[in-house]
Amino acid sequence: MTSPLNPDIFLAQSDAELDACFDVYAVLRPHLTRDRFVPQVRRQEAQGFQILALRDEGRVKSAAGFRLAEFMAWGRVLYIDDLTTLPEARGQGFAGLLLDWLAEYARQQGCQAVHLDTGYTRHAAHRVYLSKGFELSSHHMAKPIV
């Protein structure tokens, strides 16, 4: 694994910064469309959602959507909704850098833990999470309402 030399890690706030995250988000969430992406983020911001982005060589190559929340089960936590990296940028440590940033931010915000859900078949992502100290702690279940 190569180590990124000097990536720019930032909270995407302007419409242009958010739009720059679309290509990396579309990898994980292919149902998203560019014209609906920023409005969707803006709606989720009302619930505390933010996007942390990593730009390298002038392009956003990895991003994490997250929020601070409080739960009866876990207390105050930083919850990662999405963590994604462009396929051609995988294996360079970008996701790990974002996880490190998020863990430190969670500590600064008085959180007891960082939580995320991950798909069963995302084995490469699981390796990253386990190497960063995450533990397999539960099954997430969902029931579609039709």
N, C-alpha and C positions, 0 to 999 in steps of 0.2 A: 504494500500500500504506500503510495506516495503521500507526502504531506503538503498541503497547500501552503504556499509561501506567505501570502499576505491578503487573504480574502477580506472583503468588506462585509461585516455583519451589521444589520440595521433593522429597526422596526419600520416596516413599510407604512407610510401614513398618507402621502399624497396619492391622488388618482394615478399619476404616472408611475409612482413606485409600486402601487398595487398591480397595475396593468403589467409591469415588468415581471411580476410573479406568475402571470397566467400560464406561460409555457410549461413551467415546472409543475404547477398545480394540475394541469391537464393530463400529466403523466399518471398521477394517482387518481384523479377524478375526471375521467374522460367524458362524462356527461355534461360537464361545464362548457359554456360557450363564452367566448371573449366578451361579447356585448352584455352578458348578464353577470360576469364575474365581479366587477367592482361594485355594482349595486347589491349583489349578494353579500359581499364582505361588509359593506356599509350597514346593511340590516343586522348582520351578526355582531357588529361593533356595539350595538345597543345592548347586547348581552355580554359584553366584555371581551369579545373576540379581537385578537390581534394577529398580524402575520410578521414573523421574524424571517428575514431573507438574508441569504449569503450571495454576494456578487463577487465573481472572480473573472478577471480578464474582460470586464465590462458587461457581463451577462449574469443574471440571477441563475444560479445553478442548483440551489437547494433552498427549501423554505419550510417553515413550520407554522401552522395555525394553532393558536393556543388561547386559553382563557384562565383566569383565576376564579375559583369557585369554592364554595363551602358545602360540605356534605355531612350528614349525620354519621355516616360510616367512616369517613376518612378525615374529617376536619377540613382545614383550609389547604387546598392543593392547587397546583398548576396542572391543568388538564391539556394534553396535546391532542387536538382534533386531527391534525394532519401533519405528516412529516414526509417530504418527498424530495427526490434528487433527480435531475436529468439523467437518463440512462448512460449517456457518454461521460458523465461526471462521477459516476459511482465508483467506489473503491478509493477515493482520494481523501476521505476523512471529513467531508463536508457535513454529513448528518451528525457525526460525532461532535463536531465543533458547535453545531446548533444545540445539541443536547446538553453540552457543557454550559453554554450560555444560559439556556433555560433553567438548568439546575441552580446556577448561581443567582439568577433573577428570582427564582422561587424562594431561595434562602433569604434574599433581601426583602421579599414581600411577606415573610413570616409564614410560609407554607410548611406543612409537615411532610409533604411528599410531592413527587411528580407522577402523574398517572397518564396512561394512554391505552387505547385498544388497538390490536393489530390482527390482521387476517391470519388464519391458520397456515396458509401456504407461503407466507412472506418470510421464508427462512433466512435470507440475507439480512433483512431488517431485524429479525429476532437475534441474530448474532451481534449486531451493533447494540441493541438494547441490553442484552445480557452482559456484554463487555463493559457497558456503562453503569452496571449495578442494578438494573431493573430485575424484578423477580416476577415469575408467573404466579399470579395471585387469584385469578378468577376467570370464569367464562362470561362473556358478554352475550346476552340473549336479546332478541328483538322480535316483536310480532308486528308484521305489516297491518295497517288499518286500511281496508279497501272499501 
